[in-house]
Amino acid sequence: MNVIFKDTPIPVTPGTRVIDVIPPQMRHSACVCRLGGTVRELNYRMHEDNDGETLTLLDVTDKEGGKAYEATLRYLVAMAFHRLYPTVGITFSYNVSRAVFVEPDDKDFDLLSAVEPLQNEVARLVAADLPIERVTLPTEEIIALYNACGYTDKADLLRYRTAKTANTYLCDGYYNYMHAYMLPSTGCIKDYVIRPFSPGLILQYPRYELNGAIPHFNEESTYGRTVRAARRCALATGLATVTGINTRLEKDGVTDLVMMSEAMHNRMLAQLGDAIADNRDDIRLICIAGPSSSGKTTFCNRLRIELASRGLSPVMISMDDYYFDHPTVSRIQGVPMDKLDFEHVNCLDIDRFNRDLFSLINGRTVTLPHFNFKTKQREEGKTITVDRHSPIMIEGIHALNDSVTSMIPKHQKYKVYISPQGQINIDSHSPLNVTDLRLIRRIVRDNKFRGTPPEKTIAMWQSVRNGEFKWIYPNQEGADFVFNSFLPYELCVMKQEILPALKEIGRESPYFTVANRLMKYLKYFDAIDDVSAVPCNSLLREFIGGSCFSV
């Protein structure tokens, strides 16, 4: 049999590993590979079905390569920490500045004195270039291995598996599993940063969206406070892990878990309503932004009602109505209409937007524009006047950008950033990526209400993410309030909504890898089949349907 590498057929004997057929100089730069249409580890053993398939190496500049690199780095840090301090557990979580946070479970542990030994041990493991092998063992045997290491949460998680065998990764006698593809050896980890960041460590690594560079560390204090608050809440309620969520569901039932989760949103909305109402004489403009599938539409409706209960009557103005027509955008951007970037801030008539806001805030009557998305032209819209008790609400990807509202003084603006910040882990070493959570939301919504199959949603997701990095995240630190739109029970509901559609994506699809990763996450959650307990005003209804706001 042959595989095609760099347009050249390479003879391969069935059972040969991918890493054994690629040039030696590439073995430490590649992370994983794409064989045919499927992402594979470099230790994958090829067989007859791979005959004639094209082999492409993926490094840290590729999304799948970057994910494997990050998971393997976590494996090395966990391995090094276990060898140095076998009685002290650690928990990984995604944190500020696109980094991983590492925190010891023992609050009395002297972490500062452990930093240098840990750095040295990780460096030693990298220099040793030890093989990392995926092994399949009886599930009960892996449970015993994890319990012996003190990884009881990993052992408990495996009890939700019905299969008699399970996979784990072995490196120099050490067993662990990171719920991700892995690099073939410790020597493949070259670039990383481990440094103290109270009360734990920050772990930085190359990012695929930065072409394999490690980003400059930015503390992001506003975002960081939200992450820490989410973590404290998850720990306090016992909802910091999949096992904890399942246990709560089994013990207390669907209604209690749903109502407790919704109470977290109610509390944040009340806090936000108080903050705005207490400054009603100053705040005239409420600016709302967040990444895709954060639940902005339902949030805006609930905030409107929250403010109404305090005697305020907010008026919603759509930033979309200030789009220029397409020929104008084409002239501004200097590109043909089929190359337009419709998320760019210069698509908006910022001057008119500012003048309209200025006039309304100062008591004048304004005729708003209306953008007709069928004709791609701006038309005349409704004429409105707002009073002192009617703050203006705007929502959009540029809402937090001060240049878009430059005529409005900062003390008259209140900025709200909304995003799901679920600080939950599959196990202590495998944090759940909130980007995947948002993708799950979007797949469910697009499939149910927009007739968009999951493959198409996955295909466009990276483009969506690129726009978020460019237009949303740079402005999040300017927010006055961060609303965490995550609901601890939501993946128990989403599991039943999304699994049938994901299972239809075959291994030959270029989107199988993403679909498979999402299915692996979801399989650990107990399902909530009856969604009648989900309130009609829940943010989750924006994605599963049945919202009283008809979103």
MIMILO-999829 format. One record per residue (C-alpha): residue number from 0; residue in one letter; y, x, z. Coordinates in Angstrom, 1 decimal. Each point is the difference from the previous one (the first is absolute). Layout:
REM MIMILO-999829
> NUM:A:Y:X:Z
...
This chain:
REM MIMILO-999829
> 0:M:0.0:0.0:0.0
> 1:N:3.7:1.0:-0.4
> 2:V:3.3:-0.7:1.6
> 3:I:3.3:0.5:-1.8
> 4:F:2.4:2.4:1.8
> 5:K:3.2:0.9:-1.7
> 6:D:-1.3:-1.4:-3.3
> 7:T:-3.1:2.3:0.2
> 8:P:-3.5:-1.3:0.5
> 9:I:-1.7:1.7:3.0
> 10:P:-3.8:-0.1:0.3
> 11:V:-0.9:-1.4:3.5
> 12:T:-3.4:-0.4:1.7
> 13:P:-0.4:-3.3:1.9
> 14:G:0.7:0.7:3.7
> 15:T:2.7:2.6:-0.7
> 16:R:3.1:-0.3:2.1
> 17:V:3.4:-0.4:-1.7
> 18:I:1.3:3.1:1.8
> 19:D:-2.7:2.1:-1.5
> 20:V:1.1:-0.6:-3.6
> 21:I:3.7:0.6:0.4
> 22:P:1.6:3.5:-0.2
> 23:P:0.0:1.8:3.3
> 24:Q:3.8:0.5:0.0
> 25:M:0.4:-3.9:0.0
> 26:R:-2.4:-0.7:2.9
> 27:H:2.6:0.3:2.7
> 28:S:2.9:-1.7:-1.9
> 29:A:-1.8:-3.1:-1.0
> 30:C:-0.5:-2.7:2.6
> 31:V:-2.2:-2.6:-1.7
> 32:C:-0.7:-0.9:-3.6
> 33:R:-0.2:-2.9:-2.3
> 34:L:-3.3:-0.2:-1.8
> 35:G:0.1:-2.6:-2.7
> 36:G:2.1:-2.7:1.6
> 37:T:-1.0:0.7:3.6
> 38:V:1.4:2.3:2.7
> 39:R:-2.7:2.3:1.4
> 40:E:-0.1:2.7:2.6
> 41:L:-0.5:3.5:-1.3
> 42:N:-3.4:0.1:1.8
> 43:Y:-1.1:-3.0:-2.0
> 44:R:-3.4:0.6:-1.7
> 45:M:0.0:-1.1:-3.6
> 46:H:-2.8:-2.0:-1.6
> 47:E:-1.0:-1.3:-3.3
> 48:D:2.5:-2.9:0.1
> 49:N:2.8:2.6:-0.1
> 50:D:-1.1:1.3:-3.4
> 51:G:2.9:0.3:-2.3
> 52:E:2.6:-0.9:2.6
> 53:T:3.3:1.8:0.2
> 54:L:0.6:2.1:3.1
> 55:T:3.7:0.3:1.2
> 56:L:1.0:2.0:3.1
> 57:L:2.5:-1.6:2.4
> 58:D:2.1:2.1:2.3
> 59:V:2.7:-0.8:2.6
> 60:T:2.4:-1.2:-2.7
> 61:D:-2.3:-2.9:-0.7
> 62:K:-0.1:-3.1:2.3
> 63:E:-3.7:0.1:0.6
> 64:G:0.0:3.8:0.4
> 65:G:2.8:-0.2:2.5
> 66:K:-1.8:-2.7:2.1
> 67:A:-3.2:2.2:0.1
> 68:Y:2.1:3.0:1.1
> 69:E:1.6:-1.9:2.8
> 70:A:-3.3:-1.4:1.2
> 71:T:-1.6:3.5:0.0
> 72:L:2.9:1.5:1.9
> 73:R:-0.5:-2.7:2.7
> 74:Y:-3.7:0.9:0.0
> 75:L:0.9:3.7:0.6
> 76:V:2.5:-0.7:2.8
> 77:A:-2.5:-2.3:1.7
> 78:M:-2.7:2.6:-0.3
> 79:A:2.2:2.8:1.3
> 80:F:1.2:-2.2:2.9
> 81:H:-3.5:-1.0:0.9
> 82:R:-1.2:3.6:0.1
> 83:L:2.9:1.1:2.1
> 84:Y:0.2:-3.0:2.3
> 85:P:-3.2:-2.0:-0.3
> 86:T:0.8:-2.4:2.9
> 87:V:3.4:-1.0:-1.3
> 88:G:0.2:-2.7:-2.8
> 89:I:2.8:-0.2:-2.5
> 90:T:1.4:-2.8:-2.1
> 91:F:1.6:0.3:-3.5
> 92:S:2.6:-2.4:-1.2
> 93:Y:2.4:-0.1:-2.9
> 94:N:3.5:0.8:1.1
> 95:V:3.6:1.0:-1.1
> 96:S:0.8:2.2:-2.9
> 97:R:-3.3:-0.8:-1.8
> 98:A:-1.9:2.0:2.6
> 99:V:-3.0:-0.6:2.3
> 100:F:0.5:-0.1:3.8
> 101:V:-2.7:1.4:2.3
> 102:E:0.0:-1.1:3.6
> 103:P:-2.5:1.0:2.7
> 104:D:-1.6:-3.0:1.8
> 105:D:0.4:1.8:3.4
> 106:K:3.7:-0.2:0.9
> 107:D:-0.4:2.8:2.6
> 108:F:-1.3:2.4:-2.6
> 109:D:2.3:3.0:-0.5
> 110:L:0.5:-0.4:-3.8
> 111:L:2.7:2.7:-0.3
> 112:S:-2.3:2.7:1.1
> 113:A:-2.6:-1.2:-2.4
> 114:V:2.2:0.2:-3.2
> 115:E:-0.5:3.7:-0.7
> 116:P:-3.8:0.0:0.7
> 117:L:-0.3:-3.1:-2.3
> 118:Q:2.0:1.6:-2.8
> 119:N:-2.2:3.2:0.3
> 120:E:-3.2:-2.0:0.0
> 121:V:0.9:-2.0:-3.1
> 122:A:1.1:3.2:-1.7
> 123:R:-3.4:1.5:0.9
> 124:L:-1.9:-2.9:-1.4
> 125:V:2.0:0.2:-3.3
> 126:A:-0.7:3.7:-0.3
> 127:A:-3.7:-0.5:0.6
> 128:D:-0.2:-2.4:-3.0
> 129:L:-2.7:-2.0:1.6
> 130:P:-1.8:-2.7:-2.2
> 131:I:0.7:-3.6:0.8
> 132:E:-3.0:-2.1:-1.0
> 133:R:-0.5:-3.8:0.0
> 134:V:-3.3:-0.9:1.5
> 135:T:-1.7:-3.3:0.3
> 136:L:-1.8:-0.7:3.3
> 137:P:-1.5:-2.9:1.9
> 138:T:2.9:-2.0:1.5
> 139:E:-1.4:0.2:3.5
> 140:E:-0.2:3.8:-0.4
> 141:I:3.6:0.3:-1.0
> 142:I:1.0:-2.3:2.9
> 143:A:-1.9:2.4:2.4
> 144:L:1.8:3.0:-1.6
> 145:Y:3.4:-1.6:0.5
> 146:N:-0.7:-1.0:3.5
> 147:A:-1.0:3.5:0.8
> 148:C:3.4:1.2:-1.3
> 149:G:1.9:-2.6:2.0
> 150:Y:0.9:-1.9:-3.2
> 151:T:-1.0:-3.3:1.6
> 152:D:2.4:-2.0:-2.2
> 153:K:-1.7:1.3:-3.1
> 154:A:-3.4:-0.9:1.5
> 155:D:1.3:-3.5:0.8
> 156:L:1.3:-0.5:-3.5
> 157:L:-3.4:0.7:-1.5
> 158:R:-1.5:-2.9:1.9
> 159:Y:1.8:-2.2:-2.5
> 160:R:-2.1:1.5:-2.8
> 161:T:-3.1:-1.9:-1.0
> 162:A:-1.4:2.9:-2.1
> 163:K:-2.7:2.2:1.6
> 164:T:1.7:3.2:-1.2
> 165:A:3.5:1.3:-0.2
> 166:N:2.0:3.0:-1.3
> 167:T:1.6:2.7:2.1
> 168:Y:1.3:3.4:-0.8
> 169:L:-1.5:3.2:1.4
> 170:C:1.8:3.4:0.3
> 171:D:-1.5:2.8:2.0
> 172:G:-1.8:-2.3:2.3
> 173:Y:2.9:-2.4:0.4
> 174:Y:-0.3:-3.7:-1.0
> 175:N:2.9:-2.3:-0.8
> 176:Y:1.1:-2.6:-2.5
> 177:M:3.5:-0.7:-1.2
> 178:H:-0.6:-3.1:-2.2
> 179:A:1.2:2.0:-3.1
> 180:Y:-1.2:2.5:-2.6
> 181:M:-0.1:3.5:1.3
> 182:L:0.6:3.5:-1.5
> 183:P:-3.1:2.2:-0.4
> 184:S:0.8:2.7:2.6
> 185:T:2.5:0.9:2.7
> 186:G:1.4:2.8:-2.3
> 187:C:1.5:-2.6:-2.3
> 188:I:2.7:-0.8:2.7
> 189:K:2.8:2.4:-0.7
> 190:D:3.3:-1.7:0.8
> 191:Y:0.8:-1.8:3.2
> 192:V:2.3:0.0:3.0
> 193:I:-1.1:-0.6:3.6
> 194:R:2.8:-0.1:2.5
> 195:P:0.9:-1.7:3.4
> 196:F:1.9:-3.3:-0.1
> 197:S:0.0:-1.7:3.4
> 198:P:-2.3:-1.5:1.2
> 199:G:-2.4:1.5:-2.6
> 200:L:-0.1:2.0:-3.2
> 201:I:1.3:-0.5:-3.5
> 202:L:-2.4:0.8:-2.8
> 203:Q:1.6:0.4:-3.4
> 204:Y:-1.8:0.5:-3.3
> 205:P:0.7:0.0:-3.8
> 206:R:1.1:-3.3:-1.4
> 207:Y:-1.1:-1.1:-3.5
> 208:E:3.2:-1.8:-0.6
> 209:L:1.9:3.3:0.6
> 210:N:-2.1:1.8:-2.5
> 211:G:-2.1:1.6:2.8
> 212:A:2.9:1.2:2.2
> 213:I:0.2:-0.5:3.7
> 214:P:3.1:-2.1:0.7
> 215:H:2.8:1.2:2.2
> 216:F:-0.5:-1.5:3.4
> 217:N:2.5:-2.8:0.8
> 218:E:-0.3:-1.5:3.4
> 219:E:1.0:-3.5:-1.1
> 220:S:0.9:-1.3:3.5
> 221:T:0.4:-3.7:-1.0
> 222:Y:-3.3:-0.2:-1.8
> 223:G:-1.6:2.2:2.7
> 224:R:1.0:-2.4:2.8
> 225:T:-1.6:-2.9:-1.9
> 226:V:-3.2:2.0:-0.5
> 227:R:-0.1:0.9:3.7
> 228:A:0.6:-3.6:1.1
> 229:A:-2.7:-1.2:-2.3
> 230:R:-2.4:2.5:1.5
> 231:R:0.8:-1.0:3.5
> 232:C:-0.5:-3.6:-0.8
> 233:A:-3.3:0.6:-1.7
> 234:L:-1.3:2.0:3.0
> 235:A:1.3:-2.5:2.5
> 236:T:-1.7:-3.0:-1.7
> 237:G:-3.2:1.9:-0.8
> 238:L:0.7:-0.3:-3.8
> 239:A:0.3:3.7:-0.9
> 240:T:-3.3:0.2:-1.8
> 241:V:-2.2:-2.2:-2.2
> 242:T:-2.5:-0.2:2.8
> 243:G:2.7:-1.2:2.4
> 244:I:1.1:-2.7:-2.5
> 245:N:-3.6:-1.1:-0.5
> 246:T:-0.7:0.0:3.8
> 247:R:3.1:-2.1:0.6
> 248:L:-1.1:-2.4:-2.7
> 249:E:-3.5:-0.3:1.4
> 250:K:1.2:-0.4:3.6
> 251:D:3.1:-2.2:-0.3
> 252:G:-0.6:-1.8:-3.3
> 253:V:2.1:-0.4:-3.1
> 254:T:2.8:-2.1:1.5
> 255:D:0.8:2.4:2.8
> 256:L:0.1:3.1:-2.3
> 257:V:2.2:-1.8:-2.6
> 258:M:2.4:-1.4:2.5
> 259:M:0.4:3.3:1.8
> 260:S:0.7:1.7:-3.3
> 261:E:2.5:-2.6:-1.0
> 262:A:1.7:0.3:3.4
> 263:M:0.8:3.6:-0.8
> 264:H:2.0:-1.2:-3.0
> 265:N:1.6:-2.8:1.9
> 266:R:1.2:2.5:2.6
> 267:M:1.5:2.4:-2.6
> 268:L:1.7:-2.9:-1.7
> 269:A:1.5:-1.2:3.3
> 270:Q:1.2:3.6:0.7
> 271:L:1.6:0.2:-3.4
> 272:G:1.6:-3.4:0.3
> 273:D:1.5:0.9:3.3
> 274:A:1.4:3.3:-1.4
> 275:I:1.7:-1.8:-2.9
> 276:A:1.2:-2.9:2.1
> 277:D:1.4:2.3:2.7
> 278:N:2.2:1.6:-2.7
> 279:R:0.8:-3.1:-2.0
> 280:D:3.7:0.8:-0.1
> 281:D:-0.6:3.3:-1.8
> 282:I:-3.2:-0.4:-2.0
> 283:R:0.8:-1.7:-3.3
> 284:L:-2.7:1.5:-2.2
> 285:I:-3.7:0.3:0.7
> 286:C:-1.7:2.4:-2.3
> 287:I:-3.8:-0.2:-0.3
> 288:A:-2.3:2.5:-1.9
> 289:G:-3.6:1.2:0.2
> 290:P:-2.8:1.1:-2.3
> 291:S:-2.2:-2.2:-2.1
> 292:S:-2.1:-2.6:1.8
> 293:S:1.7:0.4:3.3
> 294:G:0.5:-3.8:0.3
> 295:K:3.8:0.0:-0.7
> 296:T:0.1:-3.6:-1.3
> 297:T:-1.6:-1.6:3.0
> 298:F:2.0:2.3:2.3
> 299:C:3.3:-1.1:-1.5
> 300:N:-0.9:-3.6:0.5
> 301:R:-1.1:0.5:3.6
> 302:L:3.2:2.0:0.8
> 303:R:2.1:-2.7:-1.6
> 304:I:-1.6:-2.5:2.4
> 305:E:0.3:2.4:3.0
> 306:L:3.7:0.4:-0.6
> 307:A:0.5:-3.8:-0.6
> 308:S:-1.5:-0.5:3.5
> 309:R:2.9:2.0:1.3
> 310:G:2.7:-1.9:-1.8
> 311:L:0.3:2.2:-3.0
> 312:S:-0.5:-1.2:-3.6
> 313:P:-0.9:3.0:-2.2
> 314:V:0.6:-0.2:-3.7
> 315:M:-2.5:1.8:-2.3
> 316:I:1.3:1.8:-3.1
> 317:S:-2.4:1.4:-2.4
> 318:M:0.7:3.6:-1.2
> 319:D:-2.1:-0.8:-3.1
> 320:D:2.8:-2.2:-1.3
> 321:Y:2.2:3.0:-0.4
> 322:Y:-2.3:1.7:-2.6
> 323:F:1.8:1.1:-3.1
> 324:D:-1.5:-1.4:-3.3
> 325:H:-2.5:2.4:-1.6
> 326:P:2.2:1.4:-2.7
> 327:T:2.6:1.0:2.6
> 328:V:-2.7:1.7:2.1
> 329:S:-1.2:1.8:-3.1
> 330:R:3.5:1.4:-0.7
> 331:I:0.5:1.0:3.7
> 332:Q:-3.4:1.8:0.2
> 333:G:0.2:1.4:-3.5
> 334:V:-3.5:-1.0:-0.9
> 335:P:-1.6:-2.7:-2.3
> 336:M:-0.8:-3.3:1.6
> 337:D:-3.7:0.7:0.1
> 338:K:0.7:3.0:2.2
> 339:L:2.3:-1.7:2.5
> 340:D:-0.4:0.7:3.8
> 341:F:0.7:-3.5:1.4
> 342:E:-0.1:1.3:3.6
> 343:H:2.8:2.4:-0.5
> 344:V:3.2:-0.9:1.9
> 345:N:2.1:0.2:-3.1
> 346:C:-1.8:-3.2:-1.3
> 347:L:2.2:-1.9:2.5
> 348:D:3.7:-0.9:-0.5
> 349:I:0.9:1.7:3.3
> 350:D:3.8:-0.5:-0.5
> 351:R:-0.3:-3.8:-0.4
> 352:F:-2.5:-0.2:2.8
> 353:N:2.4:1.9:2.4
> 354:R:3.0:-2.1:-1.1
> 355:D:-1.9:-3.3:0.5
> 356:L:-1.2:1.1:3.5
> 357:F:3.5:1.1:1.0
> 358:S:1.5:-3.3:-1.2
> 359:L:-2.6:-2.1:1.8
> 360:I:0.2:1.9:3.2
> 361:N:3.8:-0.5:0.0
> 362:G:-0.2:-3.7:-0.5
> 363:R:0.5:-0.4:-3.7
> 364:T:-2.0:-2.3:-2.3
> 365:V:-2.2:1.9:-2.5
> 366:T:-2.0:-1.1:-3.0
> 367:L:-3.2:2.0:0.1
> 368:P:-1.8:1.2:-3.1
> 369:H:-3.6:-1.1:-0.8
> 370:F:-2.3:2.3:-2.0
> 371:N:-2.2:-1.9:-2.4
> 372:F:-3.2:2.0:-0.2
> 373:K:-1.1:-1.9:-3.1
> 374:T:3.0:0.8:-2.1
> 375:K:0.7:3.3:1.8
> 376:Q:3.6:-1.1:0.3
> 377:R:2.3:-0.6:2.9
> 378:E:1.4:-3.5:0.3
> 379:E:2.4:-1.8:2.3
> 380:G:-1.5:-1.1:3.3
> 381:K:1.0:-2.0:3.0
> 382:T:3.4:0.0:1.6
> 383:I:0.0:0.7:3.7
> 384:T:2.2:0.7:3.0
> 385:V:-1.3:1.4:3.3
> 386:D:1.5:-0.4:3.5
> 387:R:-0.1:2.2:3.1
> 388:H:-3.3:-1.5:1.0
> 389:S:-1.7:0.8:-3.3
> 390:P:-1.1:3.6:-0.3
> 391:I:-1.1:1.0:-3.5
> 392:M:-3.6:1.1:-0.4
> 393:I:-0.9:2.3:-2.9
> 394:E:-3.5:1.2:-0.8
> 395:G:-1.2:2.6:-2.5
> 396:I:-1.1:3.6:-0.5
> 397:H:3.6:1.2:0.1
> 398:A:1.2:-2.2:2.8
> 399:L:0.2:2.9:2.5
> 400:N:1.8:2.3:-2.4
> 401:D:3.6:0.2:1.2
> 402:S:1.3:0.7:-3.5
> 403:V:-1.0:-3.5:-1.0
> 404:T:2.1:-1.5:2.8
> 405:S:2.7:2.6:0.2
> 406:M:2.9:-2.5:0.4
> 407:I:-1.5:-1.3:3.2
> 408:P:0.7:2.0:3.2
> 409:K:-3.1:1.2:1.8
> 410:H:0.8:-2.0:3.2
> 411:Q:-0.2:-3.2:-2.2
> 412:K:-3.5:0.9:-1.3
> 413:Y:-3.3:-0.4:1.8
> 414:K:-2.9:1.7:-1.7
> 415:V:-3.6:-1.1:0.4
> 416:Y:-3.0:2.0:-1.3
> 417:I:-3.3:-1.9:-0.3
> 418:S:-3.4:1.6:-0.5
> 419:P:-3.5:-0.3:1.5
> 420:Q:-0.4:2.8:2.5
> 421:G:-3.6:-0.6:1.1
> 422:Q:-1.0:2.8:2.4
> 423:I:-3.7:-0.7:-0.1
> 424:N:-2.9:2.3:-0.7
> 425:I:-3.4:-0.5:-1.6
> 426:D:-0.9:2.5:2.7
> 427:S:2.0:2.6:2.0
> 428:H:-0.2:2.5:-2.9
> 429:S:0.7:-2.4:-2.9
> 430:P:3.3:-1.9:0.1
> 431:L:0.4:-3.0:-2.3
> 432:N:2.6:0.7:-2.7
> 433:V:2.6:-2.7:0.0
> 434:T:0.6:0.6:-3.7
> 435:D:-3.6:-1.2:-0.6
> 436:L:0.8:-3.0:2.3
> 437:R:3.0:-1.0:-2.2
> 438:L:-2.2:0.5:-3.1
> 439:I:-2.6:-2.4:1.4
> 440:R:2.8:-2.6:0.6
> 441:R:1.3:0.4:-3.5
> 442:I:-3.5:-0.2:-1.6
> 443:V:-0.7:-3.3:1.8
> 444:R:3.4:-1.5:-0.8
> 445:D:0.0:1.0:-3.7
> 446:N:-3.6:-1.1:-0.5
> 447:K:0.5:-3.4:1.6
> 448:F:3.5:-1.0:-1.1
> 449:R:0.9:2.1:-3.0
> 450:G:-3.2:0.2:-1.9
> 451:T:0.0:3.8:0.2
> 452:P:-3.4:1.6:0.3
> 453:P:-0.4:2.7:2.7
> 454:E:-0.4:2.8:-2.7
> 455:K:3.4:-0.8:-1.4
> 456:T:1.6:0.0:3.5
> 457:I:-1.6:3.3:0.8
> 458:A:1.1:1.5:-3.3
> 459:M:3.7:-0.8:0.6
> 460:W:-0.1:1.0:3.7
> 461:Q:1.0:3.6:-0.5
> 462:S:3.0:-1.0:-2.0
> 463:V:1.0:-2.4:2.9
> 464:R:-0.5:2.9:2.5
> 465:N:2.2:2.3:-2.1
> 466:G:2.8:-2.5:0.2
> 467:E:-0.4:-0.3:3.7
> 468:F:0.3:3.8:0.5
> 469:K:3.0:0.1:-2.2
> 470:W:2.0:-3.1:1.1
> 471:I:-1.3:-1.3:3.4
> 472:Y:-1.2:2.7:2.3
> 473:P:3.1:2.2:-0.3
> 474:N:2.0:-2.8:1.6
> 475:Q:-2.4:-1.2:2.7
> 476:E:1.5:2.3:2.7
> 477:G:3.3:-1.9:-0.3
> 478:A:-1.5:-3.2:1.2
> 479:D:1.2:-1.7:3.2
> 480:F:-3.3:-1.8:0.5
> 481:V:-3.5:0.7:-1.2
> 482:F:-2.3:-3.0:-0.2
> 483:N:-3.7:0.9:0.1
> 484:S:-1.6:-2.7:-2.2
> 485:F:-3.6:1.0:0.8
> 486:L:-2.4:-2.6:1.5
> 487:P:-3.0:1.5:1.8
> 488:Y:-2.3:-2.9:-1.2
> 489:E:1.1:0.1:-3.7
> 490:L:-2.8:2.2:-1.4
> 491:C:-2.6:-2.3:1.6
> 492:V:1.5:-2.8:-2.2
> 493:M:0.7:2.2:-3.1
> 494:K:-3.7:1.2:0.0
> 495:Q:-1.2:-3.4:-1.3
> 496:E:2.9:-0.4:-2.3
> 497:I:-0.3:3.3:-1.8
> 498:L:-3.6:1.3:0.1
> 499:P:-1.4:-2.3:-2.8
> 500:A:2.7:1.2:-2.4
> 501:L:-0.4:3.7:0.9
> 502:K:-3.7:-0.2:-0.5
> 503:E:0.6:-0.9:-3.6
> 504:I:1.5:3.4:-0.7
> 505:G:-2.8:2.0:-1.4
> 506:R:-0.7:3.7:0.5
> 507:E:1.1:0.7:-3.6
> 508:S:3.5:-1.3:0.8
> 509:P:2.7:2.7:0.7
> 510:Y:1.0:-2.2:2.9
> 511:F:-3.4:-0.1:1.6
> 512:T:0.9:2.8:2.4
> 513:V:2.9:-1.9:1.5
> 514:A:-2.0:-3.3:0.1
> 515:N:-3.0:1.8:1.7
> 516:R:2.3:1.6:2.6
> 517:L:1.5:-3.4:0.9
> 518:M:-3.4:-1.6:0.2
> 519:K:-1.3:2.7:2.3
> 520:Y:3.0:-0.7:2.4
> 521:L:-0.5:-3.7:0.0
> 522:K:-3.8:0.0:0.6
> 523:Y:0.6:1.0:3.6
> 524:F:2.1:-3.0:0.9
> 525:D:-1.5:-3.2:1.2
> 526:A:1.0:-2.8:-2.3
> 527:I:2.2:-3.0:0.8
> 528:D:-1.4:-2.6:-2.4
> 529:D:2.0:-3.0:1.3
> 530:V:3.8:0.7:-0.5
> 531:S:1.1:-3.3:1.6
> 532:A:1.1:2.0:3.1
> 533:V:2.5:1.9:-2.1
> 534:P:3.4:-1.7:0.5
> 535:C:1.7:-1.4:-3.0
> 536:N:3.1:2.2:0.6
> 537:S:-2.1:3.1:0.5
> 538:L:1.1:3.0:-2.2
> 539:L:-3.7:0.2:-1.0
> 540:R:0.3:-3.4:-1.8
> 541:E:2.3:1.8:-2.5
> 542:F:-3.2:1.7:-1.3
> 543:I:-2.8:-2.5:0.6
> 544:G:1.9:-3.2:-0.7
> 545:G:0.7:-3.1:2.1
> 546:S:3.5:1.1:1.0
> 547:C:2.5:-2.7:1.2
> 548:F:2.6:2.0:-1.9
> 549:S:-1.9:-0.4:-3.3
> 550:V:0.3:3.7:-0.8
